[in-house]
Amino acid sequence: MRTASRIIALCSSCLIFLALPVHAQPASPHHVSVLEGLVVGVAEGDRLTVNSFGTEIPIRLYGIAAPQTAKVDKFTGWFKPGQPYAEDAFRALSIKVLHQQVKVEIRNTLVSKTDPAQVVVAVVYLDGRNINMEMVGDGWAWADRRFLNRIDHPRYMTAERIARNRKNGLWIQENPQPPWNFKPQIKVRAKQN
């Protein structure tokens, strides 16, 4: 039963994705899909939602990892504290792109085991500016070395090194912990209404 519902969710997500107004555009060395839309929401310092021709698409910014925000696990009800500078990263991304028309260069799509909604992993451009790189260069996100390809890796790592040396954003801290290593020390049951 669970497998059938996952297959149905995946198929419907694929149909929605295929219906998007996407066109191929050359990039080195491969072709990538590009879409345009209005940023209608920012969830975290590395996640946003774009409305493209009436379809809302969740986007995870490629190659970066912003500090994790505090959240309540929707399945367990436990509160998970966030990291320092998570709210600052959220505000920085919001100021940059919220209610702006952007170009989205799709790198990958993900389907979560716990949430069947498809998430697009992409580079977001605003007026020709690479917002992903700006978030790293401004010190609001780490270059996510776990997922960068060999072409992007040196550029993103250089942006992070410069932000670190200038003590931009989260780099004002002595030894900030990257989100992929962050394990909150305290989990508490969230208040029930």
C-alpha positions in Angstrom: 0.0 0.0 0.0 2.8 2.4 0.9 4.7 1.6 -2.3 1.6 2.2 -4.4 1.0 5.6 -2.8 4.7 6.5 -3.4 4.5 5.5 -7.0 1.3 7.5 -7.5 2.9 10.5 -5.8 6.0 10.2 -7.9 4.1 9.9 -11.1 1.9 12.9 -10.3 5.0 14.9 -9.4 6.6 13.9 -12.7 3.5 14.9 -14.7 3.5 18.3 -13.0 7.2 18.7 -13.6 6.8 17.8 -17.3 4.0 20.3 -17.7 6.3 23.1 -16.6 7.5 25.6 -19.3 11.0 24.3 -19.5 13.4 24.8 -22.4 16.9 23.4 -22.8 19.8 25.9 -22.8 23.4 25.1 -23.2 25.7 25.0 -20.2 29.2 23.7 -20.0 29.6 20.9 -20.6 26.0 19.6 -20.6 22.6 20.9 -21.4 20.4 22.0 -18.4 16.8 22.9 -18.1 15.9 26.5 -17.3 12.6 28.0 -16.1 11.6 31.5 -15.1 9.2 32.5 -12.3 8.3 34.7 -9.4 9.7 33.9 -6.0 6.6 33.6 -3.8 8.2 32.2 -0.6 11.5 31.7 1.2 11.5 28.8 3.7 15.2 28.9 4.8 18.5 30.4 3.8 18.8 27.8 1.0 15.2 27.0 0.1 12.5 28.9 -1.7 9.4 28.5 -3.8 9.0 29.8 -7.3 5.7 30.2 -9.1 6.2 29.5 -12.8 3.0 29.8 -14.9 0.8 29.0 -12.0 2.7 26.1 -10.6 4.5 26.5 -7.3 7.9 24.7 -7.4 10.0 24.1 -4.2 13.6 24.9 -4.9 16.7 23.9 -2.9 19.7 26.1 -3.8 22.3 24.0 -5.5 25.8 23.8 -4.0 25.1 25.6 -0.7 24.0 24.8 2.8 22.6 27.5 5.0 22.3 27.1 8.8 19.3 25.0 9.8 16.3 26.9 11.2 14.4 25.8 14.3 11.5 23.5 13.4 8.9 21.1 14.8 9.1 17.6 13.3 5.6 17.1 11.7 5.7 13.4 12.4 7.1 13.2 16.0 6.1 16.6 17.3 9.5 17.2 18.7 11.0 20.7 18.5 14.5 20.8 16.9 16.5 24.0 17.8 18.2 25.8 14.9 21.7 26.9 14.3 23.1 30.4 14.9 22.6 32.7 12.0 19.8 30.6 10.5 17.3 33.5 10.8 19.9 35.9 9.3 20.4 33.6 6.3 16.7 33.4 5.9 16.3 37.2 5.9 19.3 37.7 3.6 17.8 35.3 1.0 14.3 36.9 1.4 15.7 40.4 0.8 17.6 39.3 -2.3 14.8 37.3 -4.1 11.3 37.5 -2.5 8.7 38.8 -5.0 11.4 38.9 -7.7 11.3 37.4 -11.1 14.2 34.8 -11.3 15.7 32.4 -13.7 16.1 28.8 -12.3 18.8 26.6 -13.8 17.8 23.1 -12.8 20.6 20.7 -11.7 18.6 17.9 -10.1 15.3 16.8 -8.6 14.8 15.1 -5.3 11.9 13.1 -3.8 12.0 12.8 0.0 11.2 9.5 1.7 9.0 11.4 4.2 7.4 13.9 1.8 6.5 12.8 -1.7 6.7 16.4 -3.0 9.4 16.9 -5.6 12.1 19.4 -4.8 14.1 21.0 -7.6 17.8 21.5 -6.9 18.9 24.6 -8.9 21.0 27.7 -9.3 18.9 30.8 -9.0 19.7 33.9 -11.0 18.4 37.4 -10.5 19.4 40.0 -13.1 22.3 37.8 -14.1 23.6 37.4 -10.6 24.1 33.9 -9.2 22.2 34.1 -5.9 23.6 30.8 -4.7 27.2 32.1 -5.0 26.1 35.4 -3.4 24.7 33.6 -0.3 28.1 31.8 0.1 30.1 35.0 -0.6 28.0 37.1 1.8 28.7 34.5 4.5 25.1 33.2 4.9 25.8 29.6 3.7 28.6 27.1 3.3 29.7 25.8 -0.1 28.2 22.3 0.1 31.3 20.4 -0.9 29.3 17.1 -0.7 27.3 17.8 -3.8 29.3 20.3 -5.9 30.4 19.1 -9.3 34.1 19.4 -10.3 33.4 22.6 -12.4 31.5 24.5 -9.6 33.6 23.2 -6.7 36.5 25.6 -7.0 34.3 28.7 -7.5 32.0 28.0 -4.6 34.9 27.0 -2.3 36.8 30.3 -3.2 33.6 32.3 -2.4 33.4 30.5 1.0 37.1 31.1 1.7 36.8 34.8 0.9 33.7 35.1 3.2 35.5 33.3 5.9 38.6 35.5 5.7 36.5 38.7 5.7 34.4 37.3 8.6 31.2 37.9 6.6 27.9 36.7 8.1 28.1 33.4 10.0 31.9 33.5 9.7 32.1 36.0 12.6 31.8 32.9 14.8 35.1 31.2 15.6 34.2 27.7 14.4 30.7 27.5 12.9 29.3 24.0 12.5 28.1 23.1 9.0 24.5 22.0 8.8 25.5 18.5 7.6 27.3 18.0 11.0 24.7 19.8 13.1 23.0 17.6 15.7 21.0 19.6 18.1 21.8 18.9 21.8 18.2 19.4 22.9 15.0 18.1 21.5 11.8 18.9 23.4 8.2 18.1 22.7 6.5 21.0 21.0 3.4 22.5 22.8 0.1 21.1 21.5 -2.7 23.6 20.9 
